[in-house]
Structure formats: structure tokens, C-alpha cells
Amino acid sequence: MRPARNAKIVATLGPASDDVDTIHALVNAGADVFRLNFSHGTADDHRERVERIRAVERDLDHPIGILLDLQGPKLRIGTFGTGSVELESGTDFRLDLDEAQGDERRVCLPHPEILHVLEPGASLLLNDGRIRLEVVECGDDHANCKVVIGGELSDRKGVNVPGVTLPISAMTDKDKSDLAFGLELSVDWVALSFVQRAEDVEELRSRVGERAGIMTKLEKPAAIAHLDEIVALSDAVMVARGDLGVEMRPEEVPSVQKRIVRVCRRAGKPVVVATQMLESMITAPTPTRAETTDVATAIYDGVDAVMLSGETAIGEFPVEAVSIMHRIIFETERDPYYRETIDALTPQPDAISGDAICAAMSRVVEIMPIKVAITYTDSGSTSLRAARERPRIPILCLTPYQATARRMQLVWGVHAEIAVAADDVDTVVANACRIAAREAYAVPGEHVIITAGMPFRVPGNTNLLRIARLREEHL
């Protein structure tokens, strides 16, 4: 299953796509990683989905990544006696801790942590930003507001507080339980929602350790103020544009997306762009031209992956959505301008052996007709450093660990295969050449380039660069 493109596709599983046949079809269409959204579904639903993914993985003999997406805190108002009310712009509206059903004058906000940090002049966004309130006067148990933008408001709609760092953890009790359950299922990545500060990522790391990669979802403007620190603590990052766009002006989102991608590229951390990428395909068999351009723009920026949410989870055309996303990526990466853009954004290597070796690898590839870069790795760190360079040739990751192979499915340009552990250079080279021939990356007489670390089996110690020529015995 040699990939035809470098950027990867994350597809969300849901009622429209979680049977074995559809999962199989999604992989054949181009899905590399499957997202399990723990905001929906039961534990049994997610367990069955993992089992089906692994069954398809065994059938195809190809690693598939699984991403557990934690729900995070959900801040919501209470209920209304009539189910919904119409808020008129310019009128007064009160939020308080009274659990009595609300009306057009007030409603319960069962989150004292929000009320404690409000000040006059602060904004509150309700119902995904459709309704805007401005705080006029407030205390520890209430906030008297003016309706700036009105509209219909119904039971338990969400609340956002832009420009304010809330004194709450990114992990709820539900998240902690879901995390423990997901780690039992051996998920490969864990996505953390509602991140506001570096300490949120550290809390998840203390619970996960090295059992899965940590993907930080950037969906709060407060996190952008600590972007470099948060990226440094993360294994990967997701640009969650839907939630980010609620608390941020729409015109700001594109530049913030590009800033996040640049910071991740410099740090060598996989970055995923998500939300509303092909949203019209929830109900239509083809995307809009604006959506295809949106996907292509992310690919031109050099992201590691793009993600489908409702398109594959509840949409009418899940396989078609993955297929068209694959085709958009493929066509974009064929554009000569794509290569110019990627090369212009190549980060400066750090003064460490791994970066120096992978930078040298990219330079060799420009001089010699190398067919594939082969990274021999236990942890995946060598493959990550190679991918950071965005080489012009495919990256074949060889690892003795299935967990590493699955995690690498998220990484730009990396095709992971299981290989026996090696303790000497000759064995590494022989295995690399044999697998490169088997996977049709090269034929006898052609060259490959191999990176690894010595002594072997020591993670993060990339210091070996070897050019090898395939011979007939490698077939």
C-alpha cells in the first residue's frame, strides 16, 4: 500500500461509517487515521469501532492509526420553561446560579467559575457565537447583561467567554474515565480539548506517559498566547477552526491557522487542520469549490494531515468525502508551485545530530537519484525529523513496534512498516533494501538512503546516514 501522496487524511467514525465494510472502503479511499469522537457514543460503541479498525488493519496488513478525541469541558446554560426564547437586541438579560427554568429575562448559568472571572464590558457568546451579550454588572452569583446580538436561544446551549482564561482544567471526570478506557484499547493518539495553558498539556502527559501520542487541540484564543510553549509540550497539534472561530473574529482565523502551522513545522511536530473542510458533503456528493480550495491551501502550507468530521461520521457520502480529499491532496502535491512553497518554509535544523543527519539526507536527495529515504527507528523520532525536512522522495519508516508504525500514519510523507529489530549496520541496510524492493520503492540498480541511530535501540539518537544500492538478492 505505497501511498500516492504525502499529506495524510484523518476520518471521524460515526453511525454513517463504523461498519467493517465502510471502514475498509474508507482506508482504500485514502483514510490513514480514524478519529473516535468521545463527545458522542457509548464505551461499547467505541470498543466495537476499535475492534473493527483492527480487523481491517489485519486484513490489509497495513498499520492504521486511531485518535481518541476527548470531549473536554462543556459550558452550557440551563433550561427555559418554554424550551426556547427570543432575545431582542438592546434588551437586558441576566445569567445567574438559580436553577429555576429561565425566560426572556434570565436563565441559569451553572458555572460559578465563569461568573467569578467576569468584569463589566466582557462579552459572552451563546449558541456557537450566534448570540452576543455584554456584561453590564456582575457578582459571584450573577451577571446582568445587555443583548448585543439577539436571536433564538434554547435549552442547554453552549457558552463561550472570549478573551478570558477560565480557572478550570481541560480534563473533566468524564475525560479521565474516557482516557483510561482509550488507553486500555491501545489508541495511538489522544486529542485534548479546551487547552488554555501549558499546564493543561502537562496534566494529560502525567496520565498518558508514553502510551500514546498527545495531540493538543488549539481552539481557545488563550492558548495562542502560549503557542510556542504548548507546541513544545505536545506530540502533535490540531487546528480546531470551528471552536477557534467562535471566540475569535472570522477574519483572524486564517492568519492564526498559518501561524500555528509555521510554529509546528519549525518544531517538527505533526499538525492537523480540522473542521468544516468539506462540510457540504454531509448532504452533497461533491464539495464546493471554496472547500476544495480550503483543503488545498492547508496542503500548500505543508500540514501533515487534514481531517473530516461530520462528513464521514454522519454524512451521506463518507467514502466519497475521503476519496475527493485524497484527490485534492494528490493534485495539489503535483503542482510545481507546491514544491516551491514547501521548500521556502523548510525550518532551520537545530544543532543536534538528528537534525544534521536529516538535513544532510535532504541535500543528498537533491544531488543523487535517490528513490526513498528509509528511517530505522524504535520510537519514531528519526521519521519525525526526516519528515520535518519535507524531502522530495517518500519516507519509509521501519520499526519493530506496531504502536510506532500506527502513530506514524499521521506524519507527512511517512509510510510505516514493521521490521525486525537490528543490532548492526549490515542487518539494517539489508532489511531496508529488502523492504524497499518489496514495497516497490526501488528496483535493483537504484539507490536508497538510510538513517538510523547508533547504538541501536536507543531512542532519539539519529547519527547514521548510509547510501545503499539495491541488488538482485534484495528481491
C-alpha positions as CSV (number, residue, x, y, z in Angstrom):
1,M,0.0,0.0,0.0
2,R,2.6,2.5,-1.0
3,P,1.0,5.9,-0.6
4,A,0.4,8.2,-3.6
5,R,0.6,11.4,-1.5
6,N,2.4,12.9,1.4
7,A,-0.3,14.6,3.5
8,K,-2.5,12.3,5.5
9,I,-6.3,12.1,6.0
10,V,-8.0,11.7,9.4
11,A,-11.5,10.5,9.1
12,T,-14.0,10.5,12.0
13,L,-16.1,7.4,12.5
14,G,-19.7,7.5,13.4
15,P,-23.1,6.0,12.7
16,A,-22.6,6.5,8.9
17,S,-19.2,4.8,8.7
18,D,-18.4,2.4,11.5
19,D,-19.2,-1.0,10.0
20,V,-16.3,-3.1,8.8
21,D,-17.1,-2.8,5.1
22,T,-17.3,1.0,5.2
23,I,-14.1,1.2,7.3
24,H,-12.4,-1.0,4.7
25,A,-13.7,1.3,1.9
26,L,-12.5,4.4,3.8
27,V,-9.0,3.0,4.0
28,N,-9.0,2.1,0.4
29,A,-10.2,5.6,-0.4
30,G,-7.3,7.1,1.5
31,A,-8.0,7.3,5.2
32,D,-4.8,7.0,7.3
33,V,-6.1,7.6,10.8
34,F,-9.5,7.2,12.3
35,R,-10.9,9.6,14.9
36,L,-13.2,8.5,17.7
37,N,-15.1,11.4,19.0
38,F,-15.8,10.8,22.7
39,S,-18.4,13.6,22.8
40,H,-20.7,11.1,21.3
41,G,-21.4,7.4,21.6
42,T,-21.0,4.8,24.4
43,A,-18.0,2.9,25.6
44,D,-19.3,-0.2,23.8
45,D,-19.7,1.8,20.6
46,H,-16.0,2.9,20.7
47,R,-14.8,-0.5,21.7
48,E,-16.5,-2.1,18.7
49,R,-15.1,0.6,16.4
50,V,-11.6,-0.1,17.6
51,E,-12.1,-3.8,17.1
52,R,-13.4,-3.2,13.5
53,I,-10.5,-0.9,12.7
54,R,-8.0,-3.6,13.9
55,A,-9.8,-6.3,11.9
56,V,-9.4,-4.2,8.7
57,E,-5.8,-3.5,9.7
58,R,-5.1,-7.2,9.9
59,D,-6.9,-7.9,6.6
60,L,-4.9,-5.2,4.8
61,D,-1.7,-6.0,6.6
62,H,-1.1,-2.2,6.9
63,P,-0.9,-0.1,10.1
64,I,-3.9,2.2,10.8
65,G,-3.8,5.0,13.4
66,I,-6.6,5.6,16.0
67,L,-7.2,9.1,17.5
68,L,-9.2,9.4,20.7
69,D,-10.7,12.9,20.9
70,L,-11.6,13.8,24.5
71,Q,-14.8,15.9,24.9
72,G,-13.4,18.5,27.3
73,P,-15.5,20.8,29.5
74,K,-18.9,21.8,28.0
75,L,-20.1,25.1,29.4
76,R,-23.9,25.4,28.9
77,I,-26.8,27.4,30.1
78,G,-29.8,25.9,31.9
79,T,-33.3,25.4,30.5
80,F,-36.3,27.5,29.7
81,G,-39.9,27.0,30.7
82,T,-40.9,27.1,27.1
83,G,-37.9,25.3,25.7
84,S,-36.6,28.4,23.9
85,V,-36.9,32.2,24.0
86,E,-36.3,35.0,21.5
87,L,-33.7,37.6,22.8
88,E,-34.1,41.0,21.3
89,S,-31.1,43.2,20.7
90,G,-30.8,46.0,23.1
91,T,-32.8,44.3,25.9
92,D,-31.5,43.2,29.3
93,F,-30.7,39.6,30.1
94,R,-29.4,38.0,33.3
95,L,-27.3,34.9,33.9
96,D,-27.3,33.5,37.5
97,L,-27.0,30.4,39.6
98,D,-30.7,30.0,40.2
99,E,-31.6,26.6,38.8
100,A,-35.2,27.6,38.1
101,Q,-36.2,27.5,34.5
102,G,-35.5,30.6,32.5
103,D,-37.5,33.0,30.4
104,E,-36.8,36.0,28.1
105,R,-35.3,37.9,31.1
106,R,-32.9,35.4,32.7
107,V,-31.6,31.8,32.7
108,C,-29.3,29.7,34.9
109,L,-25.6,29.6,34.2
110,P,-24.5,26.7,36.3
111,H,-20.8,27.6,36.1
112,P,-19.7,29.8,39.0
113,E,-16.2,29.6,37.7
114,I,-17.3,31.8,34.7
115,L,-19.2,34.3,36.9
116,H,-16.1,34.7,39.2
117,V,-13.9,36.0,36.3
118,L,-16.4,38.2,34.5
119,E,-16.0,42.0,34.6
120,P,-18.2,44.8,33.2
121,G,-17.6,45.1,29.4
122,A,-16.8,41.4,29.0
123,S,-18.5,39.5,26.1
124,L,-20.4,36.3,26.4
125,L,-21.2,34.2,23.3
126,L,-24.1,31.8,23.3
127,N,-25.2,29.2,20.8
128,D,-21.9,28.9,18.9
129,G,-21.5,32.7,18.8
130,R,-24.9,33.4,17.3
131,I,-25.9,35.5,20.3
132,R,-23.7,38.0,21.9
133,L,-24.1,39.5,25.4
134,E,-22.1,42.3,27.0
135,V,-21.7,42.3,30.8
136,V,-23.1,45.5,32.4
137,E,-22.8,44.5,36.1
138,C,-21.8,41.3,37.8
139,G,-21.1,39.5,41.0
140,D,-20.1,36.0,42.2
141,D,-23.6,34.7,41.6
142,H,-24.9,36.7,38.6
143,A,-24.1,38.7,35.5
144,N,-26.5,41.4,34.3
145,C,-26.0,41.8,30.5
146,K,-27.1,43.7,27.5
147,V,-28.1,41.7,24.4
148,V,-25.8,43.0,21.7
149,I,-26.9,40.4,19.0
150,G,-30.1,38.7,19.7
151,G,-31.8,35.6,18.3
152,E,-33.5,32.4,19.4
153,L,-31.9,30.7,22.5
154,S,-33.0,27.2,23.5
155,D,-32.2,24.8,26.3
156,R,-28.6,24.0,27.3
157,K,-26.9,25.9,24.5
158,G,-23.1,26.4,24.8
159,V,-21.4,29.4,26.4
160,N,-18.0,30.9,25.3
161,V,-16.1,33.7,27.1
162,P,-13.7,35.2,24.6
163,G,-10.6,36.9,26.0
164,V,-10.8,35.3,29.4
165,T,-8.7,32.4,30.7
166,L,-11.1,30.3,32.8
167,P,-9.9,28.7,36.0
168,I,-10.9,25.2,35.1
169,S,-9.0,22.1,34.0
170,A,-9.1,20.9,30.4
171,M,-10.0,17.4,31.7
172,T,-13.3,16.6,33.3
173,D,-14.1,13.4,35.3
174,K,-15.6,12.0,32.1
175,D,-12.4,12.8,30.2
176,K,-10.3,11.0,32.8
177,S,-12.6,7.9,32.6
178,D,-12.6,8.0,28.8
179,L,-8.8,8.4,28.7
180,A,-8.3,5.3,30.9
181,F,-10.7,3.4,28.7
182,G,-9.0,4.5,25.5
183,L,-5.5,3.6,26.8
184,E,-6.9,0.1,27.6
185,L,-7.9,-0.1,23.9
186,S,-4.3,0.9,22.9
187,V,-5.3,4.0,20.9
188,D,-2.4,5.7,19.2
189,W,-3.2,9.4,19.8
190,V,-5.2,11.3,22.4
191,A,-6.6,14.7,21.5
192,L,-7.0,17.2,24.3
193,S,-9.8,19.8,24.1
194,F,-10.2,23.1,25.8
195,V,-6.5,23.8,26.2
196,Q,-5.8,27.2,27.6
197,R,-2.3,26.9,29.1
198,A,0.7,24.7,29.0
199,E,-0.3,23.1,32.4
200,D,-3.3,21.5,30.6
201,V,-1.0,19.5,28.4
202,E,1.3,18.6,31.3
203,E,-1.7,17.2,33.2
204,L,-2.6,14.9,30.3
205,R,1.1,13.9,29.9
206,S,1.2,12.8,33.5
207,R,-1.7,10.4,32.9
208,V,-0.7,9.2,29.4
209,G,3.1,8.9,29.7
210,E,4.4,7.3,26.5
211,R,1.4,5.0,26.0
212,A,0.0,7.3,23.2
213,G,0.9,10.5,21.4
214,I,-0.6,13.7,22.8
215,M,-2.4,15.9,20.2
216,T,-3.3,19.4,21.6
217,K,-6.4,20.9,20.0
218,L,-5.9,24.6,19.6
219,E,-9.5,26.0,19.9
220,K,-9.1,28.7,22.6
221,P,-7.5,32.1,21.9
222,A,-5.9,31.9,25.3
223,A,-3.8,29.0,24.0
224,I,-2.5,31.0,21.1
225,A,-0.9,33.4,23.6
226,H,1.2,30.4,24.8
227,L,1.6,28.8,21.4
228,D,5.4,28.0,21.4
229,E,5.3,26.5,24.9
230,I,2.2,24.4,24.2
231,V,3.6,23.1,20.9
232,A,6.9,22.2,22.6
233,L,5.0,20.1,25.2
234,S,2.8,18.4,22.5
235,D,3.5,15.4,20.2
236,A,1.1,16.9,17.6
237,V,-1.3,19.8,17.2
238,M,-4.8,20.2,15.8
239,V,-6.1,23.5,14.4
240,A,-9.7,23.2,15.6
241,R,-11.0,26.1,13.5
242,G,-14.7,25.7,14.4
243,D,-14.3,26.4,18.1
244,L,-11.4,28.8,17.5
245,G,-13.7,30.8,15.1
246,V,-16.4,31.2,17.8
247,E,-14.2,33.2,20.2
248,M,-12.1,34.9,17.5
249,R,-13.1,37.2,14.7
250,P,-13.6,35.2,11.5
251,E,-11.1,37.3,9.6
252,E,-8.4,36.4,12.2
253,V,-8.7,32.6,11.8
254,P,-6.7,32.2,8.5
255,S,-3.6,34.0,9.8
256,V,-3.8,32.2,13.2
257,Q,-4.0,28.9,11.3
258,K,-0.9,29.7,9.2
259,R,0.9,30.9,12.4
260,I,0.2,27.6,14.1
261,V,1.3,25.6,11.1
262,R,4.6,27.5,10.9
263,V,5.4,27.0,14.6
264,C,4.6,23.3,14.3
265,R,6.8,23.0,11.1
266,R,9.7,24.6,12.9
267,A,9.3,22.3,15.9
268,G,8.9,19.2,13.8
269,K,5.5,18.4,15.3
270,P,2.8,17.0,13.2
271,V,0.0,19.5,12.6
272,V,-3.6,18.7,11.6
273,V,-6.1,21.2,10.1
274,A,-9.7,20.4,11.0
275,T,-13.3,21.5,10.9
276,Q,-15.6,22.3,8.0
277,M,-13.2,21.2,5.4
278,L,-15.7,19.5,3.1
279,E,-18.8,20.2,5.2
280,S,-21.2,20.5,2.3
281,M,-20.5,16.8,1.6
282,I,-22.5,15.8,4.7
283,T,-25.5,16.1,2.3
284,A,-24.0,16.5,-1.1
285,P,-21.9,14.1,-3.2
286,T,-19.4,16.8,-4.2
287,P,-17.8,19.7,-2.3
288,T,-18.0,23.4,-3.1
289,R,-15.1,25.0,-4.9
290,A,-14.3,27.1,-1.8
291,E,-14.0,23.9,0.2
292,T,-11.6,22.3,-2.2
293,T,-9.5,25.5,-2.2
294,D,-9.5,25.4,1.6
295,V,-8.1,21.9,1.7
296,A,-5.5,22.7,-1.0
297,T,-4.4,25.8,1.0
298,A,-3.7,23.7,4.0
299,I,-1.7,21.3,1.8
300,Y,0.3,24.2,0.3
301,D,1.2,25.3,3.8
302,G,2.7,21.8,4.4
303,V,0.4,20.4,7.0
304,D,0.8,16.8,8.0
305,A,-2.9,15.9,7.8
306,V,-6.4,17.3,7.1
307,M,-9.4,16.0,9.0
308,L,-13.0,15.1,8.2
309,S,-15.6,15.2,11.0
310,G,-19.3,15.1,10.2
311,E,-18.5,14.4,6.6
312,T,-17.6,10.8,7.5
313,A,-19.3,10.4,10.9
314,I,-22.9,11.3,10.0
315,G,-22.7,12.3,6.3
316,E,-24.4,10.6,3.4
317,F,-21.2,10.2,1.4
318,P,-18.4,9.2,3.8
319,V,-16.3,7.3,1.3
320,E,-16.8,9.9,-1.4
321,A,-15.6,12.6,1.1
322,V,-12.3,10.7,1.7
323,S,-11.9,10.0,-1.9
324,I,-12.3,13.6,-3.0
325,M,-10.0,14.8,-0.2
326,H,-7.4,12.3,-1.4
327,R,-7.7,13.6,-5.0
328,I,-7.4,17.2,-3.9
329,I,-4.2,16.4,-1.9
330,F,-2.8,14.4,-4.8
331,E,-3.4,17.2,-7.4
332,T,-2.1,19.9,-5.1
333,E,1.2,18.0,-4.4
334,R,1.7,17.6,-8.2
335,D,1.7,21.3,-8.7
336,P,5.3,22.6,-9.1
337,Y,4.3,25.6,-7.0
338,Y,3.6,23.3,-4.1
339,R,7.2,22.2,-4.0
340,E,8.4,25.8,-4.2
341,T,6.2,26.7,-1.2
342,I,7.3,23.7,0.9
343,D,11.0,24.4,0.2
344,A,10.5,28.1,1.2
345,L,9.1,27.0,4.6
346,T,11.7,24.4,5.4
347,P,12.8,25.2,9.0
348,Q,16.4,25.6,10.1
349,P,17.8,22.5,11.7
350,D,18.7,22.6,15.3
351,A,22.4,22.0,16.3
352,I,21.8,18.3,17.1
353,S,22.9,15.2,15.4
354,G,19.4,14.1,14.3
355,D,18.6,17.3,12.6
356,A,22.0,17.5,11.0
357,I,21.7,13.9,9.6
358,C,18.2,14.5,8.2
359,A,19.2,17.9,6.7
360,A,22.2,16.1,5.1
361,M,19.8,13.4,3.8
362,S,17.7,16.1,2.1
363,R,20.8,17.6,0.5
364,V,21.9,14.2,-0.8
365,V,18.5,13.6,-2.3
366,E,18.9,16.8,-4.3
367,I,22.2,15.7,-5.7
368,M,21.7,11.9,-6.3
369,P,18.8,10.0,-7.9
370,I,17.7,8.5,-4.5
371,K,14.3,6.7,-4.7
372,V,13.3,6.6,-1.0
373,A,14.5,7.7,2.4
374,I,14.5,4.9,4.9
375,T,14.3,5.6,8.6
376,Y,15.1,2.8,11.0
377,T,13.5,3.8,14.3
378,D,12.1,2.4,17.6
379,S,10.2,5.5,18.8
380,G,9.5,7.2,15.5
381,S,11.8,10.2,16.3
382,T,14.0,9.6,13.3
383,S,11.0,9.5,11.0
384,L,9.7,12.8,12.5
385,R,13.0,14.5,11.9
386,A,13.1,13.3,8.4
387,A,9.5,14.5,7.7
388,R,10.4,17.9,9.2
389,E,12.6,18.4,6.2
390,R,9.8,17.6,3.7
391,P,12.1,15.7,1.3
392,R,11.2,15.3,-2.3
393,I,11.1,11.5,-2.0
394,P,8.9,9.2,0.1
395,I,9.9,8.3,3.7
396,L,9.8,4.6,4.6
397,C,9.7,4.1,8.3
398,L,11.0,0.7,9.5
399,T,10.2,-0.1,13.2
400,P,9.9,-3.3,15.2
401,Y,7.0,-1.8,17.1
402,Q,3.4,-1.8,15.8
403,A,2.5,1.1,18.1
404,T,5.2,3.2,16.4
405,A,4.0,2.2,12.9
406,R,0.5,3.2,13.8
407,R,1.4,6.5,15.2
408,M,3.5,7.4,12.2
409,Q,0.4,7.2,10.0
410,L,-0.3,10.8,11.0
411,V,3.1,12.1,9.8
412,W,3.7,13.8,6.4
413,G,5.3,11.5,3.8
414,V,5.8,8.6,6.1
415,H,4.9,5.0,5.1
416,A,5.5,2.7,8.1
417,E,6.3,-1.0,8.0
418,I,7.1,-3.5,10.7
419,A,10.7,-4.7,10.5
420,V,12.7,-7.0,12.8
421,A,15.0,-5.3,15.3
422,A,18.6,-5.0,14.2
423,D,21.8,-4.6,16.1
424,D,24.3,-3.9,13.4
425,V,24.6,-1.7,10.3
426,D,24.8,-4.6,7.8
427,T,21.5,-6.0,9.0
428,V,19.8,-2.6,9.0
429,V,20.9,-2.0,5.4
430,A,19.9,-5.5,4.2
431,N,16.5,-5.2,5.8
432,A,16.0,-1.7,4.4
433,C,16.8,-2.7,0.9
434,R,14.7,-5.8,1.0
435,I,11.6,-4.0,2.2
436,A,12.2,-1.1,-0.2
437,A,12.1,-3.6,-3.0
438,R,9.1,-5.4,-1.7
439,E,7.1,-2.2,-1.4
440,A,8.1,-1.2,-4.9
441,Y,10.1,1.9,-3.9
442,A,13.2,0.9,-5.8
443,V,14.5,-1.8,-8.1
444,P,17.9,-3.4,-8.4
445,G,20.5,-0.8,-9.5
446,E,18.6,2.1,-7.8
447,H,19.7,3.9,-4.7
448,V,18.1,4.4,-1.3
449,I,19.3,6.5,1.7
450,I,19.1,5.1,5.2
451,T,19.1,7.0,8.5
452,A,19.3,5.3,12.0
453,G,20.8,5.8,15.4
454,M,23.9,4.1,16.9
455,P,24.0,2.4,19.3
456,F,20.8,0.8,18.0
457,R,17.7,0.6,20.2
458,V,18.4,4.0,21.8
459,P,15.5,6.4,21.0
460,G,16.3,9.9,19.8
461,N,19.9,9.1,18.8
462,T,19.9,9.6,15.0
463,N,23.5,9.7,13.9
464,L,23.9,7.4,10.9
465,L,23.5,8.2,7.2
466,R,24.1,5.5,4.6
467,I,23.5,5.3,0.8
468,A,22.8,1.8,-0.5
469,R,22.2,0.4,-3.9
470,L,19.7,-2.4,-4.3
471,R,20.9,-5.7,-5.7
472,E,19.1,-8.7,-7.2
473,E,19.3,-10.6,-3.9
474,H,17.1,-8.0,-2.3
475,L,14.1,-9.1,-4.4
